[in-house]
Amino acid sequence: MLSTHVIKNPTREGKIFNNRVIIAWLMMLVFLLVIVARLFFLQVINYEEYKTKSNENRITILPIPPTRGLIFDRNGVLIAENRASYSLELIPEQVENIDFTIQKISKFITIEESDLSNFQKKLKQRRSFQSVPLRYRLTDDEVARFSVQKHRFQGVELKNHLSRYYPLGAIGVHAIGYVGRISKKDEKLMEESNEIDKSNYEGSKYIGKAGLEAYYEIELHGKTGIRKVETDVRGKFVQVLDRTDSVPGKNLYLNIDIDLQKYIEELLGEERAAVVAIEPESGNVLALVSMPNYDPNLFVNGIDHKSYNSLNLSPDRPLINRAIRGQYPPGSTVKAFVGLAGLEYGVRTPHKRTWCPGFYRLKGKKHRYRDWKRGGHGSMDLHGAIEQSCDVYFYELAHDLGIDRLHSFMTRFGFGKKTGIDIPGEKGGLMPSREWKQRRHGVVWYPGETVITGIGQGFMLATPLQMAVATATLSNRGQLKQPRIVFAIDDVILNEMATVTPTQKNTIILKRGNYWEHVIGGMKAVVHGRRGTARRVAKNSPYRFAGKTGTAQVRGIPQGQRYDPNNIPKEHRDHAWFVAFAPLDRARIAVSVIVENGGGGSKTAAPIAKAVLDYYLLKRSPLVLANNDRSQ
């Protein structure tokens, strides 16, 4: 029997084919659904996100930096402004040979090593079509010279922008401060700060670095605007789509009288010194001087290393604001306050006398605390002790008071504390106490340290600003005003001027109101008395005032030796102090003066203070500065 072999089964093959078609359609349907779902996700659910990303490839947001606010003095004199400034910039993609081009440019414009260094740094950070600054602050002559040759330099441009400028140069620099280019450190501080919004500095080149420029940075800076521009695939500008203008910064009007400020700086000359003048009734700062000074315009677009090192390494330390950061032993300028403490605590009466043989000794001790006057002053009451600056009287008074009461009373006048003035960097001085010494040095307080604290020596330190505030408080009979430099903030957009109201920090109330008159009477005698330590400075004065001389020791004098300024280097000589207020009946100005290594207060500092009083009160040339034979 023959077997049959089936070669083809159409029915079976048809079923297989139909199954495969169904599977293929199902797979196609699944893929189609996936594609549709993805399109729905992209086009509907995440439409805004991808639309934004798409626009970012086409639209660029460019910041519009605001115009910085201006600064004026109390009389409307412009102190800080914004001036048109030219910079020379290169567009890398348009320059065939950058090094060769810079070499050619240097024939017409001076290019320093620091300029090249900054250029190379920025060249690495920017795209090839973005301009890179090569030189800032071109002079008018340089702009003119390059403009004539500009056709020879492909890809090199002169750009005009606003730059901070201080028309008075160094005058008032320690109060006004300066701006500088935003550094990496500034950016980090902005990120950590809760006050400054970093996004508001997109496009800004400058930020306040010191003085009022730093303290009022938020008010002065303004608000950054934006400009939406369309760009091509390479990021090049095509057209402007939208624009929100920036808001300019607010203007500052100061309490400072810039004419008085200038006069004092000229008066001090090359001395290392500081002067602070305050209006006692309000706390307004009329002048805040620290010498030597420097030109803030050097810092605006980046100071070169040579200029910075000459300032930073100078033994005169011009970058230090001595008025608020200089901490010196106040010397005899504190005697009026110590005398007031003696009255307040009942340790002394105005007429109780102390015998001054020329030295003071603690009971059972051999060490002599010398008086400035060899042979002593004899019998002294409070009035005479202030007038003649008798050290022995205040040695004994301080010992009887004790450091605890002395510390408590002196801090009421602001000693050992910051005044809260509206510029950064203030130091608080030092009013020592038992607790402070134990914490700082790990040892107990000794009676001898109380003795010398009574004449403003030892650990005690004060700034010229603190001395001016304390003197103003004394003239106010206890009304302590917080010192303020800024008088008002002007919003030019809203046309609103907000006055910065001085803050009365506290009122010092004594047991008896006539205590004030006793110490002020002694200070009056310092300048108008027959034996006053600064009597010559008030000769022929058309007004009455009160003052106090002071000498701050720079180095100690061994027992048995006398201080002779002619036999020691100037940097080791005593600092000269003088504080004063005038007129006597209702003070319009309080002044503190310190001259580093100036010797005696009456010889060096007092004539300066009197000249300041004359200029402010009389508006005329000061009296001839006469030297006093007193070295206290």
VEXDREN-2710 file (C-alpha; in Angstrom, 1 decimal):
% VEXDREN-2710
k/r/px/py/pz
1/MET/0.0/0.0/0.0
2/LEU/1.3/3.4/-1.0
3/SER/1.6/6.3/1.8
4/THR/0.2/9.8/1.0
5/HIS/2.4/13.0/1.8
6/VAL/0.5/16.3/2.2
7/ILE/2.7/19.0/0.7
8/LYS/0.4/22.1/1.4
9/ASN/-2.4/22.8/4.0
10/PRO/-4.1/26.0/3.0
11/THR/-6.4/26.0/6.0
12/ARG/-3.6/25.7/8.5
13/GLU/-1.5/28.3/6.7
14/GLY/-4.4/30.6/6.6
15/LYS/-4.9/30.4/10.3
16/ILE/-1.2/31.1/11.0
17/PHE/-1.2/34.1/8.6
18/ASN/-4.3/35.5/10.3
19/ASN/-2.8/35.1/13.7
20/ARG/0.4/36.9/12.6
21/VAL/-1.6/39.8/11.1
22/ILE/-3.6/40.2/14.3
23/ILE/-0.4/40.2/16.4
24/ALA/1.1/42.8/14.1
25/TRP/-1.9/45.0/14.3
26/LEU/-2.0/44.7/18.0
27/MET/1.7/45.7/18.2
28/MET/1.2/48.6/15.9
29/LEU/-1.8/49.7/18.0
30/VAL/0.2/49.5/21.2
31/PHE/3.1/51.5/19.6
32/LEU/0.6/54.0/18.3
33/LEU/-1.0/54.3/21.7
34/VAL/2.5/54.8/23.3
35/ILE/3.3/57.5/20.7
36/VAL/-0.1/59.2/21.3
37/ALA/0.4/59.0/25.1
38/ARG/3.9/60.5/24.7
39/LEU/2.6/63.3/22.5
40/PHE/-0.2/64.0/25.0
41/PHE/2.3/64.1/27.8
42/LEU/4.6/66.5/25.8
43/GLN/1.9/68.6/24.2
44/VAL/-0.7/68.8/26.9
45/ILE/0.6/67.8/30.3
46/ASN/4.1/69.3/30.1
47/TYR/3.2/72.0/27.5
48/GLU/4.3/75.0/29.6
49/GLU/7.6/73.4/30.6
50/TYR/8.7/72.5/27.1
51/LYS/7.4/75.7/25.7
52/THR/9.6/77.6/28.2
53/LYS/12.6/75.4/27.2
54/SER/11.9/76.0/23.6
55/ASN/11.7/79.7/24.1
56/GLU/14.9/79.7/26.1
57/ASN/16.7/78.4/23.0
58/ARG/15.2/81.4/21.1
59/ILE/14.6/84.1/23.8
60/THR/17.3/85.4/26.1
61/ILE/16.6/87.4/29.3
62/LEU/19.1/90.2/29.6
63/PRO/19.4/92.3/32.8
64/ILE/19.2/96.1/32.8
65/PRO/21.4/97.3/35.7
66/PRO/19.9/100.3/37.6
67/THR/21.5/103.7/38.0
68/ARG/23.1/104.0/41.4
69/GLY/21.8/106.7/43.7
70/LEU/23.7/109.9/44.3
71/ILE/25.1/111.2/47.6
72/PHE/24.9/114.8/48.7
73/ASP/26.1/116.7/51.8
74/ARG/23.8/118.7/54.1
75/ASN/24.1/121.7/51.7
76/GLY/23.4/119.8/48.5
77/VAL/27.0/119.5/47.4
78/LEU/27.4/116.4/45.2
79/ILE/29.8/113.9/46.8
80/ALA/29.2/110.7/44.8
81/GLU/27.9/110.6/41.2
82/ASN/27.8/108.4/38.1
83/ARG/29.8/109.5/35.1
84/ALA/30.1/108.2/31.6
85/SER/33.1/106.0/31.4
86/TYR/34.7/104.3/28.3
87/SER/36.1/100.8/28.2
88/LEU/38.0/99.1/25.4
89/GLU/36.6/95.7/24.6
90/LEU/37.5/92.8/22.2
91/ILE/35.1/90.4/20.5
92/PRO/37.2/87.2/20.2
93/GLU/35.5/85.6/17.2
94/GLN/36.1/88.8/15.2
95/VAL/39.8/89.2/16.0
96/GLU/42.2/87.0/14.0
97/ASN/45.2/87.2/16.4
98/ILE/44.3/88.5/19.9
99/ASP/47.9/88.9/21.1
100/PHE/49.1/90.7/18.0
101/THR/46.0/93.0/18.2
102/ILE/46.7/93.9/21.8
103/GLN/50.3/94.6/21.0
104/LYS/49.1/97.1/18.3
105/ILE/46.6/98.7/20.6
106/SER/49.3/99.3/23.3
107/LYS/50.9/101.8/20.9
108/PHE/47.9/104.1/21.4
109/ILE/46.6/103.1/24.8
110/THR/48.5/102.0/27.9
111/ILE/47.8/98.4/28.8
112/GLU/49.1/97.3/32.2
113/GLU/50.0/93.8/33.3
114/SER/46.9/93.8/35.6
115/ASP/44.7/94.7/32.6
116/LEU/46.1/91.7/30.6
117/SER/45.6/89.4/33.6
118/ASN/42.0/90.4/34.1
119/PHE/41.4/90.1/30.3
120/GLN/42.7/86.6/30.2
121/LYS/40.5/85.5/33.1
122/LYS/37.3/86.9/31.5
123/LEU/38.3/85.6/28.0
124/LYS/38.0/82.0/29.4
125/GLN/34.6/82.7/31.0
126/ARG/32.8/84.2/28.0
127/ARG/31.6/83.0/24.6
128/SER/33.5/83.9/21.5
129/PHE/30.9/86.3/20.3
130/GLN/30.7/88.2/23.7
131/SER/32.9/91.2/24.2
132/VAL/35.7/91.0/26.8
133/PRO/36.9/94.2/28.5
134/LEU/40.6/95.0/28.0
135/ARG/40.9/98.4/29.6
136/TYR/38.6/100.4/31.8
137/ARG/38.4/104.2/32.5
138/LEU/40.0/105.4/29.3
139/THR/40.9/109.1/29.4
140/ASP/39.4/111.5/26.9
141/ASP/42.8/111.7/25.1
142/GLU/42.9/107.9/24.8
143/VAL/39.4/107.7/23.5
144/ALA/40.2/110.4/20.9
145/ARG/43.5/108.6/19.8
146/PHE/41.8/105.2/19.4
147/SER/38.8/106.6/17.7
148/VAL/41.0/107.9/14.9
149/GLN/42.6/104.4/14.5
150/LYS/39.5/102.3/15.1
151/HIS/39.1/101.4/11.5
152/ARG/42.4/99.4/11.7
153/PHE/41.1/97.1/14.5
154/GLN/38.5/94.6/13.5
155/GLY/36.5/93.3/16.5
156/VAL/37.7/96.1/18.9
157/GLU/35.1/98.4/20.4
158/LEU/34.8/101.5/22.6
159/LYS/31.9/101.0/25.0
160/ASN/30.3/103.7/27.1
161/HIS/28.8/103.0/30.5
162/LEU/28.1/104.7/33.8
163/SER/30.8/104.4/36.4
164/ARG/30.9/105.6/40.0
165/TYR/32.9/108.8/40.5
166/TYR/33.8/110.8/43.5
167/PRO/34.3/114.4/42.4
168/LEU/35.9/115.5/45.7
169/GLY/38.5/112.7/45.6
170/ALA/39.8/111.8/49.0
171/ILE/37.7/114.3/51.0
172/GLY/35.4/112.4/53.3
173/VAL/36.4/109.0/52.0
174/HIS/36.3/107.3/55.4
175/ALA/32.7/108.3/55.8
176/ILE/31.5/108.0/52.2
177/GLY/33.4/104.8/51.4
178/TYR/33.6/103.5/47.8
179/VAL/32.2/100.9/45.4
180/GLY/34.2/98.3/43.7
181/ARG/33.7/95.5/41.1
182/ILE/31.6/92.6/42.4
183/SER/34.0/89.8/43.4
184/LYS/33.5/86.1/44.1
185/LYS/33.6/86.9/47.8
186/ASP/30.8/89.4/47.3
187/GLU/28.7/86.8/45.4
188/LYS/29.2/84.3/48.2
189/LEU/28.2/86.9/50.8
190/MET/25.1/87.8/48.8
191/GLU/24.1/84.1/48.7
192/GLU/24.4/83.9/52.5
193/SER/22.7/87.2/53.1
194/ASN/19.0/87.5/54.0
195/GLU/19.1/91.2/53.0
196/ILE/20.6/91.4/49.6
197/ASP/18.9/89.6/46.7
198/LYS/21.6/88.2/44.4
199/SER/19.3/88.1/41.4
200/ASN/18.9/91.9/41.7
201/TYR/22.6/92.2/40.8
202/GLU/22.4/90.4/37.4
203/GLY/24.2/92.8/35.1
204/SER/25.5/95.0/37.9
205/LYS/29.2/95.6/38.0
206/TYR/29.6/97.4/41.3
207/ILE/28.7/97.0/45.0
208/GLY/29.4/99.1/48.0
209/LYS/32.6/98.1/49.7
210/ALA/33.0/100.5/52.6
211/GLY/31.4/103.5/54.4
212/LEU/27.9/104.7/53.4
213/GLU/28.3/103.0/50.1
214/ALA/28.2/99.7/51.8
215/TYR/25.9/100.5/54.7
216/TYR/23.1/101.8/52.4
217/GLU/23.8/99.4/49.5
218/ILE/20.2/98.3/49.2
219/GLU/18.9/101.8/49.0
220/LEU/21.6/103.1/46.6
221/HIS/21.6/100.1/44.2
222/GLY/18.1/100.2/42.9
223/LYS/16.2/97.4/41.1
224/THR/17.4/95.6/38.1
225/GLY/15.2/95.6/34.9
226/ILE/14.9/93.0/32.2
227/ARG/15.0/92.9/28.4
228/LYS/13.7/89.9/26.4
229/VAL/15.6/89.5/23.2
230/GLU/15.3/87.0/20.4
231/THR/18.6/85.2/19.5
232/ASP/19.7/82.8/16.8
233/VAL/21.1/79.3/17.2
234/ARG/24.5/80.8/18.1
235/GLY/23.1/83.1/20.7
236/LYS/23.5/86.3/18.7
237/PHE/21.0/89.1/19.2
238/VAL/18.2/89.4/16.6
239/GLN/15.5/91.7/18.1
240/VAL/14.0/93.0/21.4
241/LEU/10.7/91.3/22.3
242/ASP/9.9/92.9/25.7
243/ARG/11.4/95.4/28.2
244/THR/10.9/96.2/31.9
245/ASP/12.9/99.3/32.9
246/SER/15.2/99.3/35.9
247/VAL/14.4/101.4/39.0
248/PRO/17.2/103.8/39.9
249/GLY/18.7/103.8/43.4
250/LYS/17.7/106.3/46.0
251/ASN/19.7/109.4/46.8
252/LEU/21.3/110.1/50.1
253/TYR/21.4/113.5/51.8
254/LEU/24.0/113.7/54.6
255/ASN/24.3/115.6/57.9
256/ILE/28.0/116.1/57.0
257/ASP/29.1/119.6/56.1
258/ILE/31.6/118.9/53.4
259/ASP/33.2/122.3/53.7
260/LEU/33.8/121.7/57.4
261/GLN/35.1/118.2/56.5
262/LYS/37.5/119.6/53.9
263/TYR/38.7/122.3/56.3
264/ILE/39.5/119.8/59.0
265/GLU/41.4/117.5/56.6
266/GLU/43.5/120.4/55.5
267/LEU/44.0/121.4/59.1
268/LEU/45.4/118.0/60.0
269/GLY/47.7/117.9/57.0
270/GLU/50.0/114.9/57.2
271/GLU/49.2/114.0/60.8
272/ARG/47.9/110.5/61.7
273/ALA/44.8/111.8/63.3
274/ALA/41.0/111.7/63.6
275/VAL/38.3/114.3/64.3
276/VAL/34.6/113.8/64.9
277/ALA/32.2/116.7/65.1
278/ILE/28.6/116.1/66.3
279/GLU/25.5/118.3/66.7
280/PRO/24.6/117.4/70.4
281/GLU/20.9/118.2/70.1
282/SER/20.3/115.8/67.3
283/GLY/23.2/113.4/67.1
284/ASN/23.9/114.5/63.5
285/VAL/27.5/113.9/62.5
286/LEU/28.9/117.2/61.0
287/ALA/32.3/115.8/60.2
288/LEU/34.0/112.4/60.5
289/VAL/37.7/112.7/59.6
290/SER/40.4/110.2/59.5
291/MET/43.9/111.1/58.3
292/PRO/45.7/110.2/56.2
293/ASN/43.1/109.5/53.5
294/TYR/43.1/108.1/50.0
295/ASP/41.3/108.5/46.6
296/PRO/38.3/106.2/46.4
297/ASN/38.2/106.5/42.6
298/LEU/41.2/104.1/42.5
299/PHE/39.0/101.3/43.7
300/VAL/35.9/101.7/41.5
301/ASN/37.1/99.6/38.5
302/GLY/39.8/97.7/40.3
303/ILE/42.9/99.1/41.9
304/ASP/46.3/97.9/40.5
305/HIS/48.6/95.9/42.8
306/LYS/51.2/98.6/43.1
307/SER/48.8/101.3/44.2
308/TYR/47.0/98.9/46.6
309/ASN/50.3/97.8/48.2
310/SER/51.4/101.3/48.7
311/LEU/48.2/102.0/50.7
312/ASN/48.0/98.7/52.5
313/LEU/51.6/98.5/53.5
314/SER/52.0/102.2/54.4
315/PRO/53.1/102.7/58.1
316/ASP/50.5/105.6/58.2
317/ARG/47.7/103.1/57.5
318/PRO/45.5/105.3/55.4
319/LEU/42.9/102.6/54.8
320/ILE/42.0/102.4/58.5
321/ASN/39.1/104.6/59.6
322/ARG/40.6/105.9/62.8
323/ALA/37.4/107.8/63.7
324/ILE/35.4/104.6/64.3
325/ARG/38.1/101.8/64.4
326/GLY/41.0/103.5/66.1
327/GLN/41.0/102.4/69.8
328/TYR/43.2/104.5/72.1
329/PRO/43.5/105.0/75.8
330/PRO/41.4/108.1/76.4
331/GLY/43.7/109.6/78.9
332/SER/42.6/112.6/80.9
333/THR/39.6/113.2/78.7
334/VAL/37.6/110.9/80.9
335/LYS/38.3/112.8/84.2
336/ALA/35.1/114.8/83.9
337/PHE/33.1/111.5/83.7
338/VAL/35.0/109.9/86.6
339/GLY/34.4/113.1/88.6
340/LEU/30.7/112.8/87.8
341/ALA/30.7/109.2/89.0
342/GLY/32.2/110.3/92.3
343/LEU/29.4/112.8/92.8
344/GLU/26.7/110.4/91.8
345/TYR/27.8/107.6/94.1
346/GLY/28.5/110.0/97.0
347/VAL/32.2/109.2/97.1
348/ARG/33.0/112.9/96.7
349/THR/31.3/116.2/97.2
350/PRO/32.1/119.1/94.8
351/HIS/34.2/120.8/97.5
352/LYS/35.9/117.9/99.2
353/ARG/39.7/118.2/98.8
354/THR/42.5/115.8/98.0
355/TRP/46.2/116.5/98.7
356/CYS/48.4/116.1/95.6
357/PRO/52.1/115.7/96.5
358/GLY/52.9/114.7/92.9
359/PHE/52.3/111.0/93.3
360/TYR/49.8/108.5/94.7
361/ARG/50.5/105.3/96.6
362/LEU/48.1/102.5/97.5
363/LYS/48.1/101.7/101.2
364/GLY/51.0/99.4/102.1
365/LYS/52.5/99.6/98.6
366/LYS/55.7/101.3/97.5
367/HIS/54.8/101.8/93.9
368/ARG/54.2/105.5/93.0
369/TYR/51.5/106.5/90.5
370/ARG/53.0/109.8/89.3
371/ASP/51.2/113.0/88.6
372/TRP/52.0/114.8/85.4
373/LYS/53.2/117.8/87.4
374/ARG/56.4/117.3/89.2
375/GLY/56.0/118.4/92.8
376/GLY/52.2/118.0/92.6
377/HIS/49.2/120.4/92.7
378/GLY/48.6/120.7/96.4
379/SER/45.1/120.8/97.7
380/MET/42.5/120.0/95.0
381/ASP/38.7/120.0/94.8
382/LEU/36.8/118.6/91.8
383/HIS/36.7/121.9/89.9
384/GLY/40.4/122.5/90.3
385/ALA/41.3/118.8/89.6
386/ILE/39.5/119.0/86.2
387/GLU/40.8/122.5/85.4
388/GLN/44.4/121.5/86.1
389/SER/44.0/117.8/85.2
390/CYS/45.3/116.6/88.5
391/ASP/46.1/112.9/88.2
392/VAL/46.4/112.2/91.9
393/TYR/42.9/113.4/92.6
394/PHE/41.5/110.9/90.1
395/TYR/43.8/108.1/91.2
396/GLU/42.3/108.3/94.7
397/LEU/38.8/108.9/93.4
398/ALA/38.9/105.8/91.1
399/HIS/40.3/103.7/94.0
400/ASP/37.5/104.8/96.3
401/LEU/34.8/104.2/93.6
402/GLY/36.1/100.7/92.7
403/ILE/36.1/99.2/89.3
404/ASP/32.6/97.8/89.6
405/ARG/30.9/101.2/90.1
406/LEU/33.3/102.8/87.7
407/HIS/32.5/100.3/84.9
408/SER/28.7/100.6/85.6
409/PHE/28.7/104.4/85.4
410/MET/31.0/104.8/82.4
411/THR/29.1/102.4/80.2
412/ARG/26.0/104.6/80.6
413/PHE/27.9/107.2/78.5
414/GLY/28.7/104.6/75.9
415/PHE/32.2/103.6/76.8
416/GLY/33.0/100.1/75.9
417/LYS/30.0/99.9/73.5
418/LYS/29.4/100.6/69.8
419/THR/27.5/103.9/69.2
420/GLY/25.4/102.4/66.3
421/ILE/26.5/104.9/63.7
422/ASP/25.3/104.2/60.2
423/ILE/28.6/103.1/58.6
424/PRO/30.0/99.5/58.9
425/GLY/33.2/98.5/60.8
426/GLU/32.8/100.4/64.0
427/LYS/34.6/99.1/67.1
428/GLY/33.3/99.3/70.6
429/GLY/36.4/100.2/72.5
430/LEU/36.9/98.7/76.0
431/MET/35.6/99.6/79.4
432/PRO/37.3/96.9/81.6
433/SER/35.7/95.0/84.5
434/ARG/36.5/92.2/86.8
435/GLU/34.5/89.8/84.6
436/TRP/36.2/90.9/81.5
437/LYS/39.7/90.4/82.8
438/GLN/38.9/87.0/84.2
439/ARG/37.3/86.0/80.9
440/ARG/40.1/87.5/78.7
441/HIS/43.2/86.9/80.8
442/GLY/42.1/84.3/83.4
443/VAL/43.4/86.4/86.3
444/VAL/41.9/88.6/89.0
445/TRP/41.5/92.3/88.9
446/TYR/44.1/94.3/90.9
447/PRO/43.5/97.6/92.8
448/GLY/46.3/99.3/90.8
449/GLU/44.4/98.7/87.6
450/THR/41.5/100.6/89.0
451/VAL/43.8/103.5/89.9
452/ILE/45.1/104.0/86.3
453/THR/41.6/103.5/84.8
454/GLY/40.6/106.7/86.7
455/ILE/42.8/108.7/84.3
456/GLY/41.9/106.7/81.2
457/GLN/45.0/104.5/81.0
458/GLY/45.5/100.7/81.5
459/PHE/43.1/98.5/79.7
460/MET/40.6/101.2/78.9
461/LEU/40.2/102.1/75.2
462/ALA/37.9/104.5/73.3
463/THR/37.3/105.6/69.7
464/PRO/37.2/109.2/68.7
465/LEU/33.6/108.7/67.8
466/GLN/32.8/107.4/71.3
467/MET/34.5/110.4/72.9
468/ALA/32.5/112.8/70.7
469/VAL/29.3/111.1/71.6
470/ALA/30.1/111.1/75.3
471/THR/31.1/114.8/75.2
472/ALA/27.9/115.6/73.4
473/THR/25.9/113.7/76.0
474/LEU/27.7/115.7/78.8
475/SER/26.7/118.9/77.0
476/ASN/23.1/117.7/76.8
477/ARG/23.1/117.0/80.6
478/GLY/22.5/113.3/80.0
479/GLN/20.6/113.1/76.7
480/LEU/22.5/110.5/74.7
481/LYS/21.7/110.6/71.0
482/GLN/22.7/108.0/68.5
483/PRO/25.1/109.5/65.9
484/ARG/23.8/109.5/62.3
485/ILE/25.5/110.5/59.1
486/VAL/22.5/110.3/56.7
487/PHE/19.9/112.9/57.1
488/ALA/17.4/111.7/54.5
489/ILE/16.8/109.1/51.7
490/ASP/15.3/110.5/48.5
491/ASP/13.2/108.2/46.3
492/VAL/13.4/110.0/42.9
493/ILE/10.7/107.8/41.3
494/LEU/8.0/108.3/44.0
495/ASN/9.3/111.9/44.7
496/GLU/9.4/111.1/48.4
497/MET/12.1/112.0/50.8
498/ALA/12.2/110.0/54.1
499/THR/14.0/111.7/56.9
500/VAL/16.3/109.4/59.0
501/THR/15.1/110.3/62.5
502/PRO/17.9/110.3/65.1
503/THR/17.3/107.8/67.9
504/GLN/17.6/108.9/71.5
505/LYS/19.2/105.8/73.0
506/ASN/18.7/106.7/76.7
507/THR/18.7/109.5/79.3
508/ILE/21.2/109.6/82.1
509/ILE/19.4/110.8/85.2
510/LEU/21.6/111.8/88.1
511/LYS/20.5/112.1/91.8
512/ARG/21.1/115.8/91.6
513/GLY/20.9/117.9/88.4
514/ASN/23.6/120.4/89.6
515/TYR/26.2/117.6/89.3
516/TRP/26.3/118.3/85.6
517/GLU/27.2/122.0/86.2
518/HIS/30.0/121.1/88.5
519/VAL/31.9/119.0/86.0
520/ILE/31.0/121.3/83.1
521/GLY/32.3/124.2/85.2
522/GLY/35.6/122.4/85.6
523/MET/35.8/121.8/81.8
524/LYS/35.1/125.5/81.2
525/ALA/38.0/126.4/83.5
526/VAL/40.2/124.1/81.4
527/VAL/40.1/126.7/78.6
528/HIS/39.0/129.9/80.4
529/GLY/40.5/129.4/83.8
530/ARG/43.6/131.1/85.1
531/ARG/45.3/127.7/85.5
532/GLY/43.5/125.7/82.9
533/THR/45.6/123.2/81.0
534/ALA/44.4/124.6/77.6
535/ARG/43.9/128.2/78.7
536/ARG/46.0/129.7/75.8
537/VAL/43.8/128.1/73.2
538/ALA/40.8/130.2/74.3
539/LYS/42.6/133.5/74.5
540/ASN/40.4/136.2/72.9
541/SER/37.7/133.7/72.1
542/PRO/34.4/135.5/71.3
543/TYR/32.4/132.7/72.8
544/ARG/32.6/130.5/75.9
545/PHE/33.2/126.7/75.6
546/ALA/34.2/123.7/77.6
547/GLY/37.0/121.3/76.9
548/LYS/39.3/118.7/78.3
549/THR/42.9/117.8/77.4
550/GLY/44.2/114.3/77.4
551/THR/47.4/112.3/76.9
552/ALA/47.4/108.6/76.0
553/GLN/50.6/106.8/76.8
554/VAL/52.0/104.7/74.0
555/ARG/54.6/103.0/76.1
556/GLY/55.1/102.9/79.9
557/ILE/57.7/104.9/81.8
558/PRO/59.8/103.0/84.4
559/GLN/59.8/104.2/88.0
560/GLY/62.2/107.0/88.6
561/GLN/62.3/108.2/84.9
562/ARG/60.5/111.1/83.3
563/TYR/58.8/111.3/80.0
564/ASP/61.0/113.3/77.5
565/PRO/59.4/113.3/73.9
566/ASN/62.7/114.7/72.5
567/ASN/64.6/111.5/73.4
568/ILE/62.3/108.9/71.9
569/PRO/61.1/108.2/68.3
570/LYS/57.9/109.8/67.2
571/GLU/56.0/106.5/66.9
572/HIS/56.6/106.0/70.7
573/ARG/55.4/109.4/71.8
574/ASP/52.1/109.9/73.5
575/HIS/48.9/110.5/71.6
576/ALA/47.3/113.9/72.0
577/TRP/43.6/114.2/72.9
578/PHE/41.1/117.1/73.2
579/VAL/37.3/117.1/73.6
580/ALA/35.1/120.2/73.6
581/PHE/31.6/121.5/73.1
582/ALA/30.4/125.1/72.3
583/PRO/28.8/127.4/73.0
584/LEU/28.7/126.8/76.7
585/ASP/25.0/127.6/77.4
586/ARG/23.5/125.6/74.5
587/ALA/26.0/123.5/72.6
588/ARG/25.7/123.5/68.8
589/ILE/28.8/121.3/68.3
590/ALA/30.8/118.7/70.2
591/VAL/34.3/117.8/69.0
592/SER/36.8/115.1/69.7
593/VAL/40.3/115.2/68.4
594/ILE/43.2/112.7/68.6
595/VAL/46.6/113.1/67.0
596/GLU/48.7/110.0/67.1
597/ASN/52.1/110.5/68.7
598/GLY/51.2/114.2/68.9
599/GLY/52.5/114.7/72.5
600/GLY/50.4/116.9/74.8
601/GLY/46.7/117.5/74.2
602/SER/46.9/121.2/74.8
603/LYS/49.8/121.7/72.5
604/THR/48.6/119.7/69.6
605/ALA/45.0/118.6/69.8
606/ALA/43.4/121.6/71.5
607/PRO/44.3/124.2/68.8
608/ILE/42.9/121.9/66.2
609/ALA/39.6/121.6/68.1
610/LYS/39.4/125.3/68.6
611/ALA/39.9/125.9/64.9
612/VAL/37.1/123.6/64.2
613/LEU/34.8/125.3/66.6
614/ASP/35.7/128.7/65.2
615/TYR/35.1/127.6/61.6
616/TYR/31.7/126.1/62.4
617/LEU/30.4/128.8/64.8
618/LEU/32.0/131.9/63.3
619/LYS/32.3/130.9/59.6
620/ARG/35.6/132.7/59.4
621/SER/39.4/132.0/59.5
622/PRO/40.3/130.5/62.8
623/LEU/42.4/132.1/65.4
624/VAL/46.2/131.7/65.2
625/LEU/47.1/128.2/66.5
626/ALA/49.3/128.9/69.5
627/ASN/51.3/126.2/71.3
628/ASN/50.7/125.8/75.0
629/ASP/53.6/125.1/77.3
630/ARG/51.4/122.4/79.0
631/SER/52.2/118.9/77.9
632/GLN/49.1/117.2/79.3
END
